[in-house]
Amino acid sequence: MNIKGFSEERRILLKCVLGVGALSLTPFCGALIYPEPEGKGNRGEIGRKVDLNSASFLPGIYGGTLYSSTSSDPKTFNLVLANETSSTDAVGELFEGLTDVDLKTLKPKGCLSKRWEFKDGGLRWIFKLRRNVRWFDGRLFTADDVVFTFNRIYFNEKIPNSTRDSFLVDGKLPKVRKIDGFTVEFLLPVPFAPLLYSLSAPIFPKHVVEVAVESGKFMEFWNVSTPPEKLVGTGPYRLVKYLPGQYLIYERNRKYWKVDNYGKRLPYVDKKVKFIVPDKNTELLKFKVDEIDFYSMRGNDYPALSKGKGDYTIYNLGPSLTADFISFNQKRGTIPEWKVKLFRNRLFRWAISHSVDRKGIVLTVYNGLGYPVYSPVTPANRLYWDENYPKFPYNLRKAKELLEKVGLRDRNGDGWLETPDGHRVEINLLTNSNNPARVQIGAILKYDLKRIGIKVNFQPLDFNNLVEKLLHTHDFDAVIIGLTGSIDPNGGKNVWMSSGQLHLWNPNQKKPETDWEAEVDRLFELGAKTLDFKKRVEIYKKAYWIVSYEQPLIYIAAPIVLEAARNRVKNFYPTVWGTYEPERIFINEKSV
C-alpha cells in the first residue's frame, strides 16, 4: 500500500482487496450490491455505471494527446522506494511486472510472463517469459532482469521496500533462479497464497540498475533530478519531460509488445501530458475549459457538473476502496512521552473515534455521496466488509466518559483537559493541503474536539512535506491521511504488520510492542500461507476485527468515486481498481 494523495487511487493498479488461494484461484466474483449512500435522497441515478462484462473495444486510431492532472510533484522516480501516490502516479506505467490483474475477473493474468506452472504442492513455480519485449533503450528483456530485480533489489536487506515485506513469510523469502534465458523459477519456503498478485511488482533492467545496486547507491538512484531518458522500462509510455510544479510529458513506446485484436501495436495515443495541479478548484476549472480530459470529482462538484452541458460523461464507480483516517503517533522518542502514553491508550482512541461525526462529514464534505466507515474495509469490498466489526458512532457524551476514565479532566478551569501530571491535552493535527476534503474534515474535527476539551492545532501541509514527516522524521502528533487499496490483503502487510514501513502509528518494530499487534502479525502470516480460500477470508476478517476494535487508524468515510471524462476519449472503461485495458484508449476529435 502507498500513502494516498488526492483522488489518485483510481489511476494506480491496486494490489489488495480480494483474497485468493494461489493453487485454486477462486476470487469473489459475485455482483457488488452496495447500501444506499448516506445522503442520496431523491437524486435518482448518479452518473453512468460501468459494466465490464459488456465492454467492447472499437478499432483504435493512432495519434493525439491525452491531458490529465496530478496533485503533487513526485518525490522520487524510483518505484522501489516510492511509498506515496505522487511518485507511483508519475512513473508507474513506465514499468511492468511478471503478472497483472484482469480487472474484469480480478484474477491474475500474464504480463511480462506469458504463462506459468507450479509443482511440489505449490512450493516451486516456473514462469515462461515473453520473448518479444524490449527495454526503452532497445535491449532485450530476459530472465536475468527478473532474477536481478528480486534477488538484488527487492530481497536485498540493505534496500528497505514494501515488496520485500509482502514476500516475507515466517521471516523467509523465496529463492529466484534462472533456468534459461526466458524461464525463471521461484522456490518458496512455505506455501504463499498471494504469489501471483505479488508478482505484479515492477521489473527493472539489470544492465541499467546493476551498477547503482553493487556500488551501494541505489537509494539515490533515479531521483527526480534524473533526466527522463535515463528511466528505462518496458511499459506503454516513456517519460520524456518533467518540469517541476508544472507538468510531466509522456510519449508512446512504439515498440511496446502488446497488440490489439487486429494486430495493431498498442497503445494508440501518441502523447500524454499530466499537469501538476495542487489546487482542486483549479483542476475543476481546467476540466471545465477543456484543458484536461479527466476529472476525479468531489461530491460537491456533482450538482453543477451533472447539470452542465459540456462534452463529457460522469461515471459512477461505486464506493471508494479505502477511506481516510486519523492516526496518532505512538513511536517513542519522536514526541513527548506523555503523548505517547496517551495515544497508546485504547480508551483515548475510542473517545476520539466517538468524536468523529462520520454521517455529518458524509453529508457536508461529500454532499451525501458516501458511506460512514469504522474499519479498514469499505462497502466496496463485499468479501471482507462485515456489519459486525466494532463501531464507534458519534457520541460526545460517551467520548467525555471515556476521557474521564483515562484520567483527563479540566483541572484548572480553563476549558481544556489536563493529564494527571498537568499536561494540557493539545494535539498538532496535520493533513495535506491539496486535499480539500481532508482539510474540511480537519476543521470539523477541531471543532468537535474543542467541545470535549481537547485543543487541536490544525495545520495542512504540502503533500510531500507531510509524507516526509510520516515516513522519515515521524515529527507529528496526529494526521488525517489515506492509503491505496490492493487486490489481496497480503498487499497491506506493510501497514498491518508491526515491522511494516507503513505501520503508521509505530512503524518498523523489531518485535510487536503490544499483544494485539502480535496477534495481527500472526494472522497475516497465517493468511499468506493458507491456500483454502474460505479459511483465508476468515483469517483476514479476524485481523480486521482486531484492528477495528483497537482503532490505531480511526476511519472516517468512503466517498462514492465519480470520474468525469471527455467524450473524445474512446475505449475508456474506468473502475475503482484502475482503467480497464488503458492501452486501448484512443482519441476521436470528431466526437460530440
C-alpha positions as CSV (number, residue, x, y, z in Angstrom):
1,M,0.0,0.0,0.0
2,N,1.0,3.6,-0.5
3,I,0.1,6.9,1.2
4,K,-2.6,8.4,-1.0
5,G,-2.7,11.9,-2.2
6,F,-6.0,13.4,-3.5
7,S,-8.2,11.3,-5.9
8,E,-5.3,9.3,-7.4
9,E,-6.3,5.8,-6.2
10,R,-8.3,5.1,-9.5
11,R,-5.2,5.7,-11.5
12,I,-2.9,3.2,-9.7
13,L,-3.1,-0.5,-10.1
14,L,-4.2,-1.6,-6.7
15,K,-3.0,-4.8,-5.1
16,C,-5.0,-5.9,-2.1
17,V,-8.8,-6.2,-1.5
18,L,-9.8,-9.8,-2.6
19,G,-8.1,-12.8,-1.1
20,V,-7.3,-15.8,-3.3
21,G,-5.6,-19.1,-3.0
22,A,-2.6,-19.5,-5.2
23,L,-3.4,-23.0,-6.1
24,S,-7.2,-22.6,-6.6
25,L,-7.7,-19.1,-8.0
26,T,-11.3,-18.5,-6.9
27,P,-11.8,-14.9,-6.2
28,F,-15.2,-13.5,-5.2
29,C,-16.9,-12.6,-8.5
30,G,-20.5,-12.1,-7.3
31,A,-22.4,-8.8,-8.1
32,L,-21.4,-6.0,-5.8
33,I,-24.6,-4.8,-4.1
34,Y,-23.9,-1.6,-2.2
35,P,-26.1,0.0,0.5
36,E,-27.6,3.4,-0.3
37,P,-25.2,6.3,0.2
38,E,-25.8,8.3,3.3
39,G,-27.4,11.3,1.6
40,K,-28.7,10.1,-1.8
41,G,-32.2,11.2,-1.0
42,N,-34.2,11.7,-4.2
43,R,-31.2,12.2,-6.5
44,G,-32.1,9.2,-8.7
45,E,-29.2,7.5,-10.6
46,I,-25.9,9.1,-10.0
47,G,-23.6,9.0,-13.1
48,R,-23.2,6.2,-15.6
49,K,-22.3,2.7,-14.3
50,V,-19.6,0.7,-15.9
51,D,-20.3,-2.9,-16.8
52,L,-17.0,-4.6,-17.9
53,N,-18.9,-7.7,-18.9
54,S,-20.5,-5.8,-21.8
55,A,-17.3,-3.8,-22.6
56,S,-16.3,-3.9,-26.2
57,F,-13.4,-2.1,-27.9
58,L,-13.6,0.0,-31.0
59,P,-10.7,-0.2,-33.6
60,G,-8.3,2.4,-32.4
61,I,-6.9,5.5,-34.2
62,Y,-3.2,6.4,-33.7
63,G,-2.2,9.9,-32.7
64,G,-3.4,12.7,-30.4
65,T,-2.6,13.9,-26.9
66,L,-4.3,12.9,-23.7
67,Y,-4.4,15.5,-20.9
68,S,-4.8,14.7,-17.3
69,S,-3.6,16.0,-13.9
70,T,-2.0,15.0,-10.7
71,S,-2.0,16.9,-7.4
72,S,1.7,16.7,-6.4
73,D,5.2,16.5,-7.8
74,P,6.8,13.1,-7.4
75,K,9.2,12.6,-4.5
76,T,11.2,10.0,-6.5
77,F,11.3,8.2,-9.8
78,N,12.4,5.0,-8.1
79,L,9.4,2.8,-7.7
80,V,11.1,0.5,-5.2
81,L,11.4,3.4,-2.7
82,A,8.1,5.1,-3.5
83,N,5.6,5.0,-0.6
84,E,3.3,7.7,-1.9
85,T,1.0,8.1,-4.9
86,S,2.7,11.3,-6.1
87,S,5.6,9.1,-7.2
88,T,3.8,6.0,-8.3
89,D,1.4,8.1,-10.3
90,A,4.3,9.8,-12.1
91,V,6.2,6.7,-13.3
92,G,4.0,3.7,-12.7
93,E,3.1,3.0,-16.3
94,L,6.8,3.0,-17.4
95,F,7.3,-0.4,-15.8
96,E,5.6,-3.8,-15.7
97,G,5.6,-6.9,-13.6
98,L,5.5,-10.6,-14.4
99,T,1.8,-10.6,-13.8
100,D,-1.1,-8.1,-13.9
101,V,-4.7,-8.2,-12.9
102,D,-7.6,-8.7,-15.2
103,L,-10.0,-6.0,-14.0
104,K,-13.0,-7.9,-15.4
105,T,-12.4,-11.0,-13.4
106,L,-9.9,-9.7,-10.7
107,K,-7.8,-12.7,-11.4
108,P,-4.1,-12.6,-12.2
109,K,-3.1,-12.7,-15.8
110,G,0.2,-12.7,-17.6
111,C,2.2,-9.6,-18.3
112,L,6.0,-10.0,-18.8
113,S,5.4,-13.6,-18.1
114,K,3.1,-15.3,-20.6
115,R,2.4,-18.5,-18.6
116,W,3.4,-20.4,-15.5
117,E,3.0,-23.8,-13.8
118,F,3.5,-25.0,-10.2
119,K,5.0,-28.1,-8.8
120,D,5.7,-29.7,-5.4
121,G,2.4,-28.7,-3.9
122,G,2.9,-25.0,-4.9
123,L,6.4,-24.6,-3.5
124,R,8.0,-24.5,-6.9
125,W,6.7,-22.1,-9.6
126,I,8.1,-21.9,-13.2
127,F,7.4,-18.8,-15.3
128,K,7.9,-18.6,-19.1
129,L,8.7,-15.1,-20.1
130,R,7.7,-13.2,-23.3
131,R,10.4,-13.2,-25.9
132,N,9.4,-10.1,-27.8
133,V,9.8,-7.5,-25.0
134,R,12.4,-4.8,-25.3
135,W,13.5,-2.1,-22.8
136,F,13.2,1.5,-23.9
137,D,16.9,1.5,-24.9
138,G,16.4,-1.4,-27.3
139,R,18.0,-4.2,-25.1
140,L,16.0,-7.4,-24.9
141,F,14.2,-8.3,-21.7
142,T,15.4,-11.6,-20.3
143,A,15.4,-13.9,-17.2
144,D,18.5,-12.0,-16.0
145,D,16.4,-8.9,-15.4
146,V,13.8,-10.9,-13.3
147,V,16.4,-12.7,-11.2
148,F,18.3,-9.5,-10.6
149,T,15.2,-7.5,-9.7
150,F,14.1,-9.9,-7.0
151,N,17.4,-11.2,-5.6
152,R,19.4,-8.0,-5.7
153,I,16.8,-5.3,-5.2
154,Y,13.5,-6.5,-3.6
155,F,15.1,-9.1,-1.4
156,N,18.1,-7.0,-0.5
157,E,18.2,-6.3,3.2
158,K,20.1,-3.0,2.5
159,I,17.2,-1.7,0.4
160,P,14.1,-1.2,2.6
161,N,11.0,-1.7,0.5
162,S,7.4,-2.8,0.8
163,T,7.6,-5.6,-1.8
164,R,10.1,-7.4,0.4
165,D,7.7,-7.0,3.3
166,S,4.9,-8.6,1.2
167,F,7.0,-11.7,0.3
168,L,8.3,-12.4,3.8
169,V,6.5,-15.3,5.5
170,D,7.8,-16.6,8.8
171,G,10.9,-14.4,8.2
172,K,11.8,-16.3,5.0
173,L,11.9,-15.2,1.4
174,P,11.6,-17.1,-1.9
175,K,14.6,-18.0,-3.9
176,V,14.6,-17.0,-7.6
177,R,16.8,-18.6,-10.2
178,K,17.3,-18.6,-13.9
179,I,16.5,-21.8,-15.8
180,D,17.2,-20.4,-19.3
181,G,17.2,-17.0,-21.0
182,F,13.4,-16.8,-20.9
183,T,12.5,-19.1,-17.9
184,V,12.7,-18.4,-14.2
185,E,11.9,-20.4,-11.1
186,F,10.6,-19.3,-7.7
187,L,11.3,-21.7,-4.9
188,L,9.0,-20.9,-1.9
189,P,10.0,-21.8,1.7
190,V,6.3,-22.3,2.5
191,P,3.0,-22.1,0.5
192,F,2.4,-18.5,-0.5
193,A,-1.2,-17.9,-1.5
194,P,-0.8,-14.3,-2.9
195,L,2.2,-15.1,-5.1
196,L,0.6,-14.3,-8.5
197,Y,-0.7,-11.0,-7.2
198,S,2.6,-10.1,-5.6
199,L,4.4,-10.7,-8.9
200,S,2.8,-7.6,-10.3
201,A,5.8,-5.7,-8.7
202,P,7.7,-3.9,-11.5
203,I,10.8,-5.5,-13.1
204,F,13.9,-3.4,-13.7
205,P,16.7,-3.6,-16.3
206,K,19.8,-5.2,-14.9
207,H,22.1,-3.6,-17.4
208,V,21.0,-0.1,-16.2
209,V,20.5,-0.6,-12.5
210,E,23.2,-3.1,-11.5
211,V,26.0,-0.5,-11.1
212,A,23.9,1.5,-8.6
213,V,23.0,-1.6,-6.6
214,E,26.5,-3.0,-6.5
215,S,28.0,0.4,-5.5
216,G,25.5,0.9,-2.7
217,K,24.0,3.9,-4.4
218,F,20.6,2.5,-5.2
219,M,18.8,4.6,-2.6
220,E,19.9,7.7,-4.5
221,F,19.2,6.2,-8.0
222,W,16.5,7.5,-10.3
223,N,15.7,10.6,-8.2
224,V,13.6,13.4,-9.5
225,S,16.6,15.2,-11.0
226,T,17.3,12.2,-13.2
227,P,16.9,13.0,-16.9
228,P,13.8,11.3,-18.1
229,E,15.6,9.4,-20.9
230,K,17.6,7.6,-18.1
231,L,14.4,5.9,-16.9
232,V,14.3,2.6,-18.8
233,G,11.3,0.4,-18.6
234,T,9.1,-1.8,-20.8
235,G,5.8,0.0,-20.4
236,P,3.4,1.5,-23.0
237,Y,4.7,5.1,-22.3
238,R,8.1,6.6,-21.6
239,L,8.6,9.9,-19.7
240,V,10.2,12.5,-21.9
241,K,10.0,15.7,-19.9
242,Y,9.4,16.8,-16.3
243,L,9.0,20.4,-15.3
244,P,8.6,20.6,-11.5
245,G,5.4,22.2,-10.4
246,Q,4.0,22.3,-14.0
247,Y,3.8,19.0,-15.9
248,L,5.1,15.6,-16.9
249,I,5.1,14.6,-20.6
250,Y,5.0,11.0,-21.9
251,E,5.4,9.6,-25.4
252,R,4.1,6.3,-26.8
253,N,6.5,3.4,-26.7
254,R,6.4,2.5,-30.4
255,K,8.0,-0.9,-29.7
256,Y,5.6,-1.9,-27.0
257,W,4.8,-5.6,-27.1
258,K,1.0,-5.6,-26.8
259,V,-1.2,-5.6,-29.9
260,D,-4.9,-5.2,-30.4
261,N,-7.4,-7.7,-31.9
262,Y,-6.4,-6.6,-35.3
263,G,-2.7,-7.0,-34.9
264,K,-2.1,-3.3,-34.5
265,R,0.6,-2.4,-31.9
266,L,-0.6,-0.7,-28.8
267,P,-1.0,1.9,-27.3
268,Y,-2.9,4.2,-29.7
269,V,-2.4,7.7,-28.1
270,D,0.9,9.3,-29.1
271,K,1.4,11.6,-26.2
272,K,0.2,12.2,-22.7
273,V,0.5,15.4,-20.7
274,K,0.0,15.3,-16.9
275,F,-0.4,18.7,-15.4
276,I,0.7,19.2,-11.7
277,V,-2.3,21.0,-10.1
278,P,-2.2,21.1,-6.3
279,D,-5.5,23.1,-6.0
280,K,-8.6,21.1,-6.6
281,N,-10.6,24.1,-7.7
282,T,-8.0,24.9,-10.3
283,E,-8.2,21.4,-11.6
284,L,-12.0,21.7,-11.9
285,L,-11.6,24.9,-13.8
286,K,-9.1,23.3,-16.2
287,F,-11.6,20.5,-16.8
288,K,-14.5,22.9,-17.5
289,V,-12.5,24.8,-20.1
290,D,-11.4,21.6,-21.8
291,E,-7.7,21.7,-20.7
292,I,-7.8,18.2,-19.2
293,D,-9.7,15.1,-20.3
294,F,-10.3,13.6,-16.9
295,Y,-11.5,14.9,-13.5
296,S,-11.9,12.9,-10.3
297,M,-14.9,14.6,-8.8
298,R,-15.7,15.6,-5.3
299,G,-19.3,15.1,-4.0
300,N,-19.9,18.9,-4.1
301,D,-18.9,19.0,-7.7
302,Y,-21.7,16.7,-8.7
303,P,-24.7,19.1,-8.8
304,A,-23.1,21.6,-11.2
305,L,-21.3,19.0,-13.4
306,S,-24.3,16.7,-13.7
307,K,-26.4,19.6,-15.0
308,G,-23.7,21.0,-17.2
309,K,-23.9,20.8,-21.0
310,G,-20.2,20.1,-21.5
311,D,-19.0,17.3,-23.9
312,Y,-18.2,14.8,-21.1
313,T,-19.6,11.8,-19.3
314,I,-19.8,11.3,-15.5
315,Y,-19.0,7.7,-14.4
316,N,-20.2,6.3,-11.0
317,L,-17.6,3.7,-9.9
318,G,-19.2,2.9,-6.6
319,P,-17.8,3.4,-3.1
320,S,-14.1,4.1,-2.7
321,L,-12.0,1.0,-1.9
322,T,-10.4,2.9,1.0
323,A,-11.4,5.6,3.5
324,D,-9.4,8.5,5.0
325,F,-8.5,8.0,8.6
326,I,-6.9,9.7,11.7
327,S,-3.7,8.2,13.1
328,F,-1.9,9.1,16.3
329,N,1.9,8.8,16.5
330,Q,2.8,6.1,19.1
331,K,6.5,5.9,18.3
332,R,8.7,6.6,21.3
333,G,11.4,9.3,21.0
334,T,9.6,11.3,18.4
335,I,7.1,13.2,20.6
336,P,6.8,13.8,24.3
337,E,6.4,10.6,26.4
338,W,3.2,11.8,27.9
339,K,1.6,12.0,24.5
340,V,2.9,8.5,23.5
341,K,1.3,7.1,26.7
342,L,-1.9,8.9,25.9
343,F,-2.0,7.8,22.2
344,R,-1.3,4.2,23.2
345,N,-4.3,4.1,25.4
346,R,-7.2,2.3,23.6
347,L,-9.8,4.2,25.6
348,F,-8.4,7.5,24.4
349,R,-8.6,6.3,20.7
350,W,-12.1,5.1,21.3
351,A,-13.0,8.6,22.7
352,I,-11.6,10.2,19.6
353,S,-13.5,7.8,17.3
354,H,-16.7,8.6,19.1
355,S,-16.0,12.3,18.4
356,V,-15.9,11.8,14.7
357,D,-19.3,12.8,13.1
358,R,-19.0,10.4,10.2
359,K,-22.5,10.9,9.0
360,G,-22.3,14.6,9.2
361,I,-19.0,14.5,7.3
362,V,-20.6,12.4,4.5
363,L,-23.4,15.0,4.2
364,T,-21.3,18.1,4.4
365,V,-17.9,17.1,2.9
366,Y,-19.1,14.6,0.3
367,N,-22.5,16.1,-0.4
368,G,-24.2,13.0,0.9
369,L,-22.4,10.8,-1.7
370,G,-20.6,8.4,0.6
371,Y,-20.7,6.0,3.5
372,P,-19.6,6.2,7.1
373,V,-16.7,3.8,7.8
374,Y,-15.4,2.3,11.1
375,S,-12.9,-0.3,9.9
376,P,-10.3,-0.8,7.2
377,V,-12.9,-2.3,4.9
378,T,-15.4,-0.2,2.9
379,P,-18.7,-1.3,1.4
380,A,-16.8,-1.7,-2.0
381,N,-15.2,-4.8,-0.6
382,R,-18.1,-7.3,-0.2
383,L,-15.8,-10.1,0.6
384,Y,-14.4,-8.6,3.8
385,W,-16.9,-5.9,4.7
386,D,-18.8,-7.0,7.8
387,E,-21.5,-5.2,9.7
388,N,-20.2,-6.9,12.9
389,Y,-16.9,-5.0,13.0
390,P,-16.8,-2.8,16.1
391,K,-18.4,0.6,15.6
392,F,-17.9,3.9,17.5
393,P,-20.8,6.1,16.5
394,Y,-20.8,9.9,17.0
395,N,-21.4,10.5,20.7
396,L,-19.6,13.3,22.5
397,R,-21.1,12.3,25.9
398,K,-19.6,8.8,25.5
399,A,-16.3,10.4,24.4
400,K,-16.2,12.5,27.6
401,E,-16.9,9.4,29.8
402,L,-14.0,7.6,28.2
403,L,-11.7,10.5,28.6
404,E,-12.6,10.7,32.3
405,K,-11.7,7.0,32.6
406,V,-8.3,7.8,31.1
407,G,-7.8,10.4,33.8
408,L,-8.2,13.5,31.7
409,R,-10.0,16.4,33.5
410,D,-10.1,20.2,33.3
411,R,-8.1,20.6,36.5
412,N,-7.6,24.4,36.3
413,G,-10.9,25.6,34.9
414,D,-9.5,26.9,31.6
415,G,-11.8,24.8,29.5
416,W,-9.1,22.3,28.4
417,L,-8.4,18.8,29.7
418,E,-5.2,18.1,31.5
419,T,-3.4,14.8,32.2
420,P,-3.0,13.7,35.9
421,D,0.6,15.1,35.8
422,G,-0.7,18.5,34.5
423,H,-0.1,18.5,30.7
424,R,-2.8,20.2,28.7
425,V,-4.2,17.9,26.1
426,E,-3.1,19.7,23.0
427,I,-2.7,17.9,19.7
428,N,-1.0,19.1,16.5
429,L,-3.1,17.6,13.7
430,L,-1.7,17.5,10.1
431,T,-3.1,16.7,6.7
432,N,-2.2,17.5,3.1
433,S,-3.3,20.9,1.9
434,N,-4.1,19.8,-1.7
435,N,-7.0,17.7,-0.5
436,P,-10.0,19.9,0.3
437,A,-12.0,17.0,1.8
438,R,-9.3,16.3,4.4
439,V,-8.9,20.0,5.2
440,Q,-12.7,20.2,5.8
441,I,-12.6,17.1,7.9
442,G,-9.8,18.6,10.0
443,A,-11.8,21.7,10.6
444,I,-14.8,19.7,11.7
445,L,-12.8,17.5,14.0
446,K,-11.0,20.5,15.6
447,Y,-14.5,22.0,16.4
448,D,-15.8,18.7,17.9
449,L,-12.7,18.0,20.0
450,K,-12.8,21.5,21.4
451,R,-16.3,20.7,22.6
452,I,-14.9,17.9,24.8
453,G,-11.9,19.9,26.0
454,I,-9.1,18.9,23.6
455,K,-7.2,21.6,21.9
456,V,-6.3,20.9,18.3
457,N,-3.7,22.9,16.3
458,F,-4.7,22.0,12.7
459,Q,-2.1,22.5,10.0
460,P,-2.5,21.5,6.3
461,L,0.9,20.9,4.7
462,D,2.3,20.2,1.2
463,F,1.8,16.5,0.4
464,N,5.4,15.6,0.0
465,N,6.4,17.5,3.1
466,L,3.7,15.6,5.0
467,V,4.9,12.2,3.7
468,E,8.5,13.1,4.9
469,K,7.1,13.6,8.4
470,L,5.1,10.4,8.4
471,L,7.8,8.1,7.0
472,H,11.1,9.6,8.0
473,T,11.2,12.2,10.7
474,H,8.0,11.0,12.5
475,D,7.5,14.6,13.6
476,F,3.8,14.6,14.1
477,D,1.2,14.1,16.8
478,A,-1.8,13.1,14.6
479,V,-2.6,13.1,10.9
480,I,-5.6,12.8,8.5
481,I,-4.4,10.7,5.5
482,G,-5.4,7.7,3.4
483,L,-3.8,4.7,1.8
484,T,-4.3,3.0,-1.5
485,G,-6.1,-0.3,-1.5
486,S,-5.0,-3.6,-3.1
487,I,-6.4,-6.8,-4.5
488,D,-5.0,-9.2,-2.0
489,P,-4.9,-8.5,1.8
490,N,-1.2,-9.5,1.8
491,G,-0.5,-6.3,-0.1
492,G,-1.3,-4.5,3.1
493,K,1.3,-6.3,5.2
494,N,3.5,-3.1,5.1
495,V,0.6,-1.4,7.0
496,W,-0.7,-4.1,9.4
497,M,2.5,-6.0,10.3
498,S,4.2,-4.3,13.3
499,S,7.5,-4.4,11.3
500,G,6.0,-2.7,8.3
501,Q,7.2,0.7,6.9
502,L,3.6,2.0,6.7
503,H,2.6,0.8,10.2
504,L,2.0,4.5,10.6
505,W,1.3,4.7,14.3
506,N,4.5,2.9,15.3
507,P,6.5,1.6,12.2
508,N,9.5,-0.8,11.9
509,Q,9.1,-2.5,15.3
510,K,11.8,-5.1,15.9
511,K,9.1,-7.2,17.7
512,P,5.5,-6.4,18.4
513,E,5.1,-3.9,21.3
514,T,1.6,-4.9,22.1
515,D,-0.2,-8.3,22.3
516,W,-2.8,-7.2,19.8
517,E,-0.2,-6.3,17.2
518,A,1.4,-9.6,17.7
519,E,-1.9,-11.4,17.0
520,V,-2.4,-9.3,13.8
521,D,1.1,-10.3,12.8
522,R,0.3,-13.9,13.3
523,L,-2.9,-13.7,11.4
524,F,-1.3,-12.0,8.4
525,E,1.5,-14.6,8.4
526,L,-1.1,-17.4,8.5
527,G,-3.2,-15.8,5.8
528,A,-0.3,-15.7,3.4
529,K,0.3,-19.5,3.9
530,T,-3.3,-20.6,3.8
531,L,-4.4,-21.9,0.4
532,D,-8.0,-22.7,1.3
533,F,-10.0,-19.7,0.0
534,K,-12.8,-19.6,2.6
535,K,-10.4,-20.2,5.5
536,R,-8.2,-17.4,4.2
537,V,-11.1,-14.9,4.2
538,E,-12.0,-15.7,7.8
539,I,-8.4,-15.3,8.9
540,Y,-8.2,-11.8,7.4
541,K,-11.6,-10.9,8.8
542,K,-10.3,-11.7,12.3
543,A,-7.3,-9.4,11.7
544,Y,-9.6,-6.6,10.5
545,W,-11.9,-7.1,13.6
546,I,-8.9,-6.6,15.9
547,V,-7.8,-3.5,14.1
548,S,-11.4,-2.1,14.2
549,Y,-11.5,-2.8,17.9
550,E,-8.1,-1.2,18.7
551,Q,-8.7,1.8,16.4
552,P,-5.0,2.6,15.6
553,L,-6.4,4.1,12.5
554,I,-9.7,5.9,13.1
555,Y,-11.5,5.5,9.7
556,I,-13.9,8.2,8.7
557,A,-15.9,7.8,5.4
558,A,-15.7,6.3,1.9
559,P,-17.0,8.6,-0.8
560,I,-18.6,7.4,-4.0
561,V,-15.9,7.6,-6.7
562,L,-17.1,9.8,-9.6
563,E,-15.0,10.2,-12.7
564,A,-15.8,12.7,-15.4
565,A,-14.2,12.1,-18.9
566,R,-14.3,13.9,-22.2
567,N,-16.4,12.2,-24.8
568,R,-13.5,12.4,-27.3
569,V,-11.8,9.7,-25.2
570,K,-12.8,6.3,-26.6
571,N,-12.5,2.8,-25.3
572,F,-12.5,4.3,-21.7
573,Y,-13.7,1.9,-19.0
574,P,-12.9,3.2,-15.5
575,T,-13.2,1.1,-12.4
576,V,-12.2,1.7,-8.7
577,W,-9.4,-0.7,-9.4
578,G,-8.0,1.2,-12.4
579,T,-8.8,1.7,-16.0
580,Y,-9.6,-1.5,-17.9
581,E,-7.0,-2.0,-20.6
582,P,-5.9,1.6,-20.8
583,E,-3.6,1.0,-23.8
584,R,-6.7,0.7,-26.0
585,I,-7.8,4.2,-25.3
586,F,-7.8,6.5,-28.3
587,I,-8.9,10.0,-29.2
588,N,-11.7,10.9,-31.6
589,E,-11.7,14.6,-32.1
590,K,-15.0,14.4,-34.1
591,S,-16.8,13.1,-31.1
592,V,-19.8,15.1,-29.9
